[in-house]
Amino acid sequence: MSGTEKWSDLTARVGSALAMVVVGAAGIWFGGHVFHVLVAVICGLMVWELVSIVRPTQERRLQVLLGGLTAAAVLAAVYLPVGFALPLLLAPALLGFGQLERNRTVFMIFTVMILLSGFGLMQVRDDMGVGWMLWLVMVVIVTDVVGYFAGRAFGGPKFWPAVSPKKTWSGTAAGWVGAGLVGLVFSINTGLGLQLIGVSIAISMASQMGDIAESAMKRKMGVKDSSNLIPGHGGLMDRFDGMLGASVFLLIIGQFIGFPPGLG
């Protein structure tokens, strides 16, 4: 691969990334209803994409129905007591399982991840504030960006060529280093101790697992991108797959380690 080919998609990626940063930063800053609606819309669109991936010939009506129900469920769940929110967070996955003709299990698993991820993100912003929301987002973004540039700059052995031919071990490891540095900066500024570095690296790994899981699913379905909504990035699932893994992982480990670490 020539140097020009390696960086051919950089302009589109950077432009789209900047637009997403602006929208995402505004949502995080305002929080509350604005952030809730933003997350709900993103989750709904991801399920809309997911239906087209697992059942490309499915009627568009089902895409709109399941995407809309997902957005509504995520948005309603954050305003309800947890006991009432949980059934809502599982209902779209079960409904889709019953309506789809094939690839039902794949749809159900990814839809549950999307729903829990959206709910987890809203909980982080509502309960922990802007600072910890920014920490989570920065860990995922730095993992992706540092991995992207390091992988193309250094190359080397492929991570899983059969599923994601562009990913390398150098980029994967560089992502951990970048996430660890984010954890170091936040540990210094918050006074929570260096264990936040380890948590940040674990979140980075979880985000990479989300990325890998989505890549494997697309490869199995014979799809390159989840959609063409975002120039240079594909679809929302292509861009937020890492956040799916990271936020679900944080939602789970937060119950065990007490998050933020040192305060639980």
ZAMARGU-4260 file (C-alpha; in steps of 0.2 Angstrom, whole numbers, plus 5000, padded with zeros to 4 digits):
<rodrens>
0) 5000/5000/5000 | 5007/5017/4995 | 5008/5032/5007 | 4994/5041/4997 | 4983/5026/4999
5) 4986/5024/5017 | 4980/5042/5021 | 4967/5043/5006 | 4952/5044/5018 | 4960/5056/5031
10) 4951/5072/5025 | 4934/5065/5025 | 4937/5056/5042 | 4944/5072/5050 | 4929/5083/5043
15) 4916/5071/5049 | 4925/5068/5066 | 4925/5087/5069 | 4907/5088/5066 | 4903/5074/5078
20) 4915/5082/5091 | 4905/5098/5090 | 4888/5090/5091 | 4894/5078/5105 | 4903/5091/5115
25) 4887/5102/5115 | 4876/5088/5120 | 4888/5083/5134 | 4890/5101/5140 | 4871/5105/5141
30) 4867/5088/5148 | 4849/5084/5154 | 4836/5083/5141 | 4847/5088/5127 | 4860/5074/5130
35) 4846/5062/5133 | 4838/5066/5116 | 4855/5065/5107 | 4859/5048/5114 | 4841/5041/5111
40) 4842/5047/5093 | 4860/5039/5090 | 4854/5023/5098 | 4838/5023/5087 | 4848/5026/5071
45) 4861/5012/5076 | 4846/4999/5077 | 4840/5006/5061 | 4857/5002/5053 | 4857/4985/5062
50) 4841/4979/5054 | 4847/4983/5037 | 4863/4973/5041 | 4855/4957/5047 | 4841/4958/5035
55) 4845/4968/5020 | 4829/4964/5010 | 4818/4967/5025 | 4804/4980/5023 | 4810/4998/5028
60) 4794/4999/5039 | 4802/4987/5051 | 4818/4997/5052 | 4809/5012/5056 | 4798/5003/5069
65) 4813/4995/5078 | 4824/5011/5077 | 4810/5022/5084 | 4805/5010/5098 | 4824/5009/5103
70) 4825/5028/5104 | 4809/5029/5113 | 4814/5015/5125 | 4831/5023/5129 | 4823/5040/5132
75) 4809/5034/5143 | 4820/5023/5153 | 4831/5037/5160 | 4816/5046/5167 | 4809/5030/5175
80) 4814/5020/5191 | 4826/5007/5187 | 4814/4993/5190 | 4802/5000/5176 | 4816/5005/5165
85) 4824/4987/5163 | 4809/4979/5154 | 4809/4994/5142 | 4828/4992/5138 | 4825/4974/5133
90) 4808/4975/5124 | 4815/4981/5107 | 4827/4967/5106 | 4814/4954/5110 | 4801/4962/5097
95) 4814/4962/5084 | 4819/4944/5088 | 4801/4939/5085 | 4799/4949/5069 | 4815/4946/5059
100) 4816/4930/5048 | 4834/4927/5051 | 4850/4932/5061 | 4839/4935/5076 | 4852/4931/5089
105) 4864/4943/5081 | 4851/4957/5081 | 4845/4953/5099 | 4863/4953/5106 | 4868/4970/5097
110) 4852/4978/5101 | 4853/4974/5120 | 4871/4981/5119 | 4865/4997/5111 | 4851/5000/5123
115) 4862/4997/5138 | 4876/5007/5131 | 4864/5022/5129 | 4857/5020/5146 | 4874/5019/5153
120) 4880/5035/5145 | 4865/5044/5151 | 4869/5038/5169 | 4887/5043/5168 | 4882/5061/5163
125) 4868/5063/5175 | 4876/5055/5190 | 4895/5059/5188 | 4894/5075/5178 | 4903/5082/5163
130) 4921/5078/5169 | 4919/5059/5170 | 4908/5059/5154 | 4923/5068/5145 | 4935/5055/5153
135) 4925/5041/5145 | 4923/5049/5128 | 4942/5054/5128 | 4948/5036/5132 | 4937/5029/5117
140) 4942/5043/5105 | 4961/5042/5110 | 4961/5024/5108 | 4954/5025/5091 | 4964/5040/5084
145) 4981/5034/5091 | 4977/5017/5085 | 4973/5023/5068 | 4989/5034/5066 | 5000/5021/5074
150) 4994/5007/5064 | 4997/5016/5048 | 5013/5024/5053 | 5021/5008/5060 | 5011/4994/5052
155) 5017/4976/5057 | 5007/4961/5061 | 4989/4961/5058 | 4977/4959/5074 | 4964/4949/5065
160) 4966/4950/5046 | 4951/4939/5042 | 4939/4951/5050 | 4948/4968/5051 | 4962/4968/5038
165) 4968/4986/5043 | 4970/4983/5061 | 4987/4980/5068 | 4995/4975/5084 | 5005/4991/5084
170) 4989/5001/5083 | 4980/4991/5096 | 4994/4993/5108 | 4996/5011/5105 | 4978/5013/5109
175) 4981/5006/5126 | 4996/5018/5129 | 4985/5033/5123 | 4971/5028/5135 | 4983/5025/5149
180) 4990/5043/5147 | 4972/5050/5148 | 4970/5040/5164 | 4986/5048/5170 | 4980/5065/5167
185) 4963/5063/5175 | 4971/5054/5190 | 4982/5069/5193 | 4968/5081/5191 | 4956/5072/5202
190) 4968/5065/5215 | 4960/5048/5213 | 4977/5039/5212 | 4986/5029/5198 | 4973/5015/5197
195) 4963/5026/5185 | 4977/5022/5173 | 4973/5003/5173 | 4954/5007/5173 | 4957/5018/5157
200) 4967/5004/5149 | 4953/4991/5153 | 4940/5003/5145 | 4951/5005/5130 | 4952/4986/5128
205) 4933/4985/5130 | 4930/4998/5116 | 4942/4988/5105 | 4931/4973/5109 | 4916/4982/5104
210) 4925/4987/5088 | 4930/4969/5084 | 4913/4962/5088 | 4905/4974/5075 | 4918/4971/5062
215) 4915/4952/5064 | 4897/4954/5063 | 4898/4964/5047 | 4910/4952/5039 | 4898/4938/5043
220) 4884/4947/5035 | 4895/4952/5020 | 4893/4971/5024 | 4908/4984/5023 | 4899/4998/5032
225) 4884/4999/5043 | 4877/5013/5032 | 4884/5029/5023 | 4877/5042/5036 | 4895/5048/5040
230) 4907/5052/5026 | 4924/5043/5029 | 4917/5033/5044 | 4902/5023/5037 | 4888/5023/5049
235) 4884/5027/5067 | 4888/5009/5072 | 4905/5010/5063 | 4909/5026/5073 | 4901/5021/5090
240) 4905/5003/5091 | 4919/5006/5103 | 4908/5017/5114 | 4896/5002/5115 | 4909/4991/5122
245) 4916/5004/5134 | 4900/5010/5141 | 4893/4993/5144 | 4909/4988/5152 | 4909/5003/5163
250) 4891/5000/5168 | 4895/4982/5173 | 4912/4986/5182 | 4905/5001/5191 | 4894/4989/5202
255) 4910/4980/5207 | 4924/4992/5209 | 4914/5007/5214 | 4917/5021/5201 | 4926/5033/5201
260) 4939/5021/5208 | 4944/5027/5226 | 4927/5035/5229 | 4916/5020/5229
</rodrens>
